[in-house]
Amino acid sequence: MSTINTSMGRYCLKAKNKGDRIKGSIAINDEGGTQLTMQDFEEHYLDDVINNVIFPVTGGNRHITLELREQMVKAGFEQPH
């Protein structure tokens, strides 16, 4: 089972691979680290988490989205082929 708990800039991503689903949350924090908003998610695939959750939450920031995807891959999350 893959897990991730990472922060990048104002974004904090927590997720676990629960068999056929990836469940987790992404939060946006202010400069002091106080949580401003949080969104829970449950998706089937890594690319769904990236496209449906992370990309929109980051306001379409491609750099942060790709970096968070890379961190998820390093943590063991895989996209089936």
Sequence and secondary structure as in RCSB ss.txt:
>XXXX:A:sequence
MSTINTSMGRYCLKAKNKGDRIKGSIAINDEGGTQLTMQDFEEHYLDDVINNVIFPVTGGNRHITLELREQMVKA
GFEQPH
>XXXX:A:secstr
  EEEEEETTEEEEEEE SS EEEEEEEE TTS EEEEEEEEESSHHHHIIIIIHHHTTS HHHHHHHHHHHHHT
T     
